[in-house]
Amino acid sequence: MKKKPVDQLSPRVARAEHALLGAEIAAHDRAYYQDDAPTISDADYDALRRRYNALEEQFPELLTAHSLSAKVGAAPSQKFAKVRHSVAMLSLGNVFADEEVYEFVARVKRFLGLAEDAPLAFVAEPKIDGLSCSLRYERGALVQAATRGDGFEGEDVTANVRTLADAPKHLRGDAPAALDVRGEVYMRHEDFKTLNLRQAEAGKPLYANPRNAAAGSLRQLDAAITASRNLHFFAYTWGEASELPAQTQTGMLAFFEKAGLPVNPLAKRCANADEMIAHYRLIEQKRATLGYDIDGVVYKVDDIGLQNRLGFASRAPRWAVAHKFPAERATTILRDIEIQVGRTGALTPVARLDPVTVGGVVVQNATLHNEDEIARKDIRIGDTVVVQRAGDVIPQVVEALLDKRPANAMPYAFPHICPACGSAALREMDESGAADVVRRCTGGLICPAQAVERLKHFCSRLAMDIEGLGDRQIELFYKQGIVKNPADIFTLQKRSARGAFDLTRWEGFGETSVRNLFVAIEAARKPALNRFIYALGVRRIGETNARRLARHFGSFEALRAAALTDDGLAEINAIDGVGAVVAEAVVDFFREAHNETVLDELLAEVAPQPMEAVAASSPVAGKTVVFTGSLERLTRDEAKAQAERFGAKVAGSVSKKTDLVVAGPGAGSKLAKAEELGIEVISEDDWFKRTGQE
């Protein structure tokens, strides 16, 4: 059903739709970034984002900075030493249409307060489909290399990177005292073909595509194996730098090349969006002849000073975006529709297909999104369907070919009963009377599918990251009755030693694997606070909001105590980027009696550790700051981004928890509230002095 234009909505209906969209986008973020199982295409996801942003533009009271964000990458493996990135390695936002490129340029100019016709140069370069890697040079010598990992902590692959001919051991010429060079490790098509021939001859599994092959090759425990795989590297950006040899992206690429680091020859400086799109078309034409995989073109603001002003949202830099190539498609037959039940009770339809190759990958399963999408597209079992795959996004069923439909194909009846526990499956209604797009099992604690999925989430890479406790092991332990809740995981070794069970008697568990499992469980007893919060599986709490809560409260005890107080909802709601829907979900979780028991048992086994402070040396690090009034030297978004860069926590409202208010001309109720509470108030100029910028 076509939605009304946002300018025709009442504030009440807009607020309701905004909350519903926020929940839906957050669910898709979790599926993509946390569960590695996205359920919609990039284009569909982007449409949701556009509608969400349009609501905020029409109704500014709905606006929350850095909202609906998600995590980058995946947690590092326990097989390698961990490396903490001094500057986070974040991912990029995506656009798919020319008009979105124009909007990206306009958005950057608005953020910087530039006129629409103001000159602003960008660099356009191919987006390499490989594995992100950071090479640290000190006094010109390569001292460490790390994968991106979860964006904040990666794997130490120094020995393996040293085998790459494209990664010089020493930079040529003068180099900064410290410089983190970042780029992409990739495999050429000819080397990929050779590798798979060797794999086949040795009777080993074949790699699905060059990207997977590059990732698997770089993450070998034996560096000699990596050396035999002929990997390559393109440098395209940097992390920490004691000083920068240039003040533009173009200049930095020239420095990399002069220093002996390979840069992509198709990188080009563009004066405007028209030139950016023209270069995108040129690269798209050359794509098939490059000899390596690319999946789009990346645009970056050329001026590094402007990059610093633009800063980062929690998902991606504001000064860069990836213009992705169109998705690849194929046709096959839909043999069945299977309903999967997630940890929040969501019923998700999955298409079981005759195997078909799409974009070099064999596809047998694809998402059907939700109940409404199946009905809208009239997808039926037995149909010949078009399947689409874009990058790493899970394949999706685009449409059914009606001229090939079997005569006996019947419309699909979406179940109203949970297939796992038999409870009713309902679609919640929002305050505007619209039904949620997701049908959920109402079984809650009695639903085994939800319980198992919650345990899988708890142990997953981005949560507690317990190696050896994968989906198969969790399902087995739950079925055998030895792990019913998270605390049971940490008592496995003790109960096994008492003779309650013998894991080695079960298929897939030898003495070594059991010993390694117990070691991994012990290593997980002191998780980072943000990971622990995320692992609990609180509805609407993804990685980004878990990090926000951890930064704000500092300890799990403080978060839990606040959620149980009368004003806890208001405090959580005031955290910049969180909002009322998320705050209610957090408070509801902590006030549920069963959860209280589960948490007490779990906290008897684990000790969540506070997050490392950001910019701890800053005079505003750890302080809660509110910006109000009209800022004259910074845009509001720029001010918030700057505060976070200095380690401050930005709130949207003033409370007794606020440490500092930065007030510009026209400050009203927030300023009055700050004066009433005796909170320090400073001007915008004072803010620059306080943060050492003047």
Buried (B, 14 or more C-beta within 10 A) or exposed (E): EEEEEBEEBEEEBBBBBBBBBBBBBBBBBBBBBBBEBBBBBBBEBBEBBEBBBBBBEBBEEBBBBBBBBBBBBBBBBBEBEBBEBEBBBBBBBBBBEBEBBBBBBEBBBEBBBBEEEEEBBBBBBBBBBBBBBBBBBBEBEBEBBBBBBBBBBBBBBBBBBBBBEBBBEEBEEEBBEBBBBBBBBBBBEEBBEBBBEEBEEEEEEEBEBBBBBBBBBBBBEEBEEBBBBBBBBBBBBBBEBEEBBEEBBBBBBBBBBBBBBBBBEBBBBBEBBEBBBBBBEBBBEEBEEBEBBBBBBBBBBBBBEBBEBBBBBBBBBBBBBBBBBEBBBBBBBBEEBEBBBBBBBBBBBBBBBEEBEBBEBEBEBBBBBBBBBBEEBBBBBBBBBBBBBBBBBBBBBBBBEEEEBEEEBEEBEBBEEBBBBEBEBBBEEBEBEBBBBBBBBBBBEBBBBBBBBBBBBBBBBBBBBBBBBEEEBBBBBBEEEBBBBBBBBBBBBEEBEEEEBEBEEEEEBEEEBBEBBBBBBEBBEEBBBBBBBBBBBBBBBBBBBBBBBBBBBBBBEBBBEBBEEEEBBBBBBBBBBBBBBBBBBBBBBBEBEEBBEBBEBBBEBBEBBBBEEBBEEBBBBBBBBBBBBEBEEBBBBBBBBBBBBBBBBBBBBBBEBBBBBBBBEEBEEBBEBBEEEEBEBBBBEBBBEBBEEE
